[in-house]
Amino acid sequence: MRIPRRVRLDFAAEVHRAPGTGAALCVAGLAAAIGVGLAFDAQLTERNRLDAELGAISRPHRAASPAALKQAEEAATIERELAVPWSQLLGELEAASHDLSSKVALLQVAPDAAKRSVEITAEVRSLPDALAYLERLQQSKVLRYPMLESHERKKDDPEHPVRVKLAAEWRT
């Protein structure tokens, strides 16, 4: 049988002081950190100066005239209007109407190029025809999220058609 060794624990033992070399290394590390910080600050100041020079070079030297700004705005509006996929959009609306045996009469198609949406106004003989037309548009690959916005029965017309407004987004 082995006898365990004695373990001496002395919680009141004297703490050894750090020698002078440790203090010297600490001072040298602190000096190096300050040197790196100053070098970084100098590089950051130089970068900011160069960015300011580059910004001054790339800025136009004269302001655009109001006429030029208006012309650019009109060009952007025309570009958005030309981006409307008219042939696909109208083809899909015509195909949906044809699929329902021409029970739908399109009255107005109003696209909003900025929002990539379209409002459709149509007349149908009855509300179930309008809902069938809406279901057919929901199967479309060109339109997204077709929804019925409003419907109104025309009492002044002898056939009492239902005028519906639909809204949808288009895909590209």
C-alpha positions as CSV (number, residue, x, y, z in Angstrom):
1,M,0.0,0.0,0.0
2,R,1.3,3.4,-0.9
3,I,1.3,6.3,1.4
4,P,0.1,9.5,-0.3
5,R,2.5,12.4,-0.3
6,R,1.8,15.4,1.8
7,V,0.6,18.5,0.0
8,R,1.7,21.8,1.6
9,L,-0.6,24.7,0.9
10,D,0.6,28.1,2.0
11,F,-1.9,30.8,1.2
12,A,0.2,33.5,3.0
13,A,3.3,33.0,0.9
14,E,5.3,36.1,-0.2
15,V,4.6,37.4,-3.7
16,H,7.6,37.7,-5.9
17,R,8.0,41.2,-7.5
18,A,8.5,41.5,-11.3
19,P,12.1,42.1,-12.2
20,G,13.2,45.2,-14.0
21,T,13.3,43.5,-17.4
22,G,9.6,42.9,-17.2
23,A,8.9,46.6,-16.6
24,A,11.3,47.5,-19.4
25,L,9.4,45.2,-21.8
26,C,6.1,46.7,-20.8
27,V,7.4,50.2,-21.5
28,A,8.8,49.1,-24.9
29,G,5.4,47.5,-25.8
30,L,3.6,50.7,-24.8
31,A,6.0,52.8,-26.9
32,A,5.5,50.5,-29.9
33,A,1.7,50.7,-29.6
34,I,1.8,54.5,-29.5
35,G,4.1,54.5,-32.6
36,V,1.7,52.2,-34.5
37,G,-1.2,54.4,-33.5
38,L,0.6,57.6,-34.7
39,A,1.5,55.9,-38.0
40,F,-2.1,54.8,-38.5
41,D,-3.4,58.3,-37.8
42,A,-0.9,59.7,-40.4
43,Q,-2.0,57.2,-43.0
44,L,-5.7,57.9,-42.3
45,T,-5.1,61.7,-42.7
46,E,-3.3,61.1,-46.0
47,R,-6.2,58.8,-47.2
48,N,-8.8,61.4,-46.4
49,R,-6.8,64.1,-48.2
50,L,-6.6,61.9,-51.3
51,D,-10.3,61.1,-51.1
52,A,-11.1,64.8,-51.0
53,E,-8.9,65.5,-54.0
54,L,-10.5,62.7,-56.0
55,G,-13.9,64.0,-55.1
56,A,-13.0,67.4,-56.3
57,I,-11.8,66.0,-59.6
58,S,-14.8,63.8,-60.2
59,R,-17.4,66.4,-59.4
60,P,-18.8,68.4,-62.4
61,H,-17.4,71.9,-62.5
62,R,-20.7,73.4,-63.5
63,A,-24.2,72.7,-62.2
64,A,-26.8,71.3,-64.6
65,S,-29.2,73.8,-65.9
66,P,-32.9,73.5,-65.0
67,A,-33.7,72.7,-68.7
68,A,-31.2,69.9,-68.7
69,L,-32.6,68.5,-65.4
70,K,-36.2,68.6,-66.9
71,Q,-35.0,66.9,-70.1
72,A,-33.3,64.2,-68.1
73,E,-36.5,63.7,-66.0
74,E,-38.6,63.4,-69.2
75,A,-36.1,60.9,-70.7
76,A,-36.3,58.8,-67.5
77,T,-40.1,58.8,-67.7
78,I,-40.1,57.8,-71.4
79,E,-37.6,55.0,-70.5
80,R,-39.9,53.7,-67.8
81,E,-42.9,53.8,-70.2
82,L,-40.9,51.9,-72.9
83,A,-40.0,49.2,-70.3
84,V,-43.7,48.1,-70.0
85,P,-44.0,44.7,-71.6
86,W,-47.0,45.8,-73.7
87,S,-47.1,42.8,-76.1
88,Q,-46.9,40.2,-73.3
89,L,-49.3,42.1,-71.1
90,L,-52.0,42.7,-73.7
91,G,-51.6,39.2,-75.1
92,E,-52.2,37.7,-71.7
93,L,-55.3,39.9,-71.2
94,E,-56.7,38.9,-74.6
95,A,-56.0,35.2,-74.0
96,A,-57.8,35.4,-70.6
97,S,-60.8,37.0,-72.3
98,H,-60.8,34.5,-75.1
99,D,-60.6,31.6,-72.6
100,L,-63.8,32.9,-71.0
101,S,-65.7,32.8,-74.4
102,S,-65.4,36.6,-74.7
103,K,-67.6,37.3,-71.6
104,V,-65.2,40.1,-70.6
105,A,-65.0,43.4,-72.3
106,L,-61.8,45.3,-71.5
107,L,-62.4,49.0,-71.1
108,Q,-59.1,50.3,-69.9
109,V,-55.5,49.1,-69.2
110,A,-53.5,51.6,-67.2
111,P,-49.9,50.6,-66.4
112,D,-47.8,52.3,-63.8
113,A,-44.2,51.8,-64.9
114,A,-42.7,53.2,-61.7
115,K,-44.5,50.6,-59.6
116,R,-44.5,47.9,-62.3
117,S,-48.2,47.5,-61.8
118,V,-51.3,47.7,-64.0
119,E,-54.9,48.6,-63.4
120,I,-57.5,46.9,-65.6
121,T,-61.1,48.1,-66.0
122,A,-63.5,45.7,-67.6
123,E,-67.2,44.9,-67.9
124,V,-68.7,41.4,-67.5
125,R,-72.2,40.1,-67.6
126,S,-72.2,38.8,-64.0
127,L,-70.0,38.8,-60.9
128,P,-69.1,35.1,-61.3
129,D,-67.7,35.9,-64.8
130,A,-65.5,38.6,-63.1
131,L,-64.3,36.1,-60.6
132,A,-63.6,33.5,-63.3
133,Y,-61.6,36.2,-65.2
134,L,-59.7,37.0,-62.0
135,E,-58.9,33.3,-61.5
136,R,-57.7,33.0,-65.1
137,L,-55.4,36.0,-64.6
138,Q,-54.0,34.5,-61.4
139,Q,-52.7,31.6,-63.5
140,S,-50.8,34.0,-65.8
141,K,-47.0,33.9,-66.1
142,V,-46.9,37.6,-67.0
143,L,-49.0,39.0,-64.1
144,R,-48.4,38.7,-60.4
145,Y,-50.9,39.1,-57.6
146,P,-54.0,40.0,-59.6
147,M,-56.7,41.3,-57.2
148,L,-60.2,42.6,-57.5
149,E,-60.2,46.1,-56.3
150,S,-63.8,47.1,-56.9
151,H,-67.0,46.1,-58.7
152,E,-70.2,48.0,-59.5
153,R,-73.4,46.9,-61.2
154,K,-74.4,49.4,-64.0
155,K,-78.1,50.2,-63.3
156,D,-78.4,52.7,-66.2
157,D,-77.6,49.9,-68.8
158,P,-80.5,47.6,-69.7
159,E,-78.3,44.5,-69.4
160,H,-76.9,45.6,-66.0
161,P,-73.3,44.6,-66.6
162,V,-70.8,44.6,-63.8
163,R,-67.8,47.0,-64.1
164,V,-64.8,45.6,-62.3
165,K,-61.4,47.1,-61.5
166,L,-58.5,44.7,-61.2
167,A,-54.9,45.5,-60.2
168,A,-51.8,43.4,-60.7
169,E,-48.0,43.6,-61.0
170,W,-46.2,42.4,-64.1
171,R,-43.2,40.2,-64.3
172,T,-40.3,40.6,-66.7
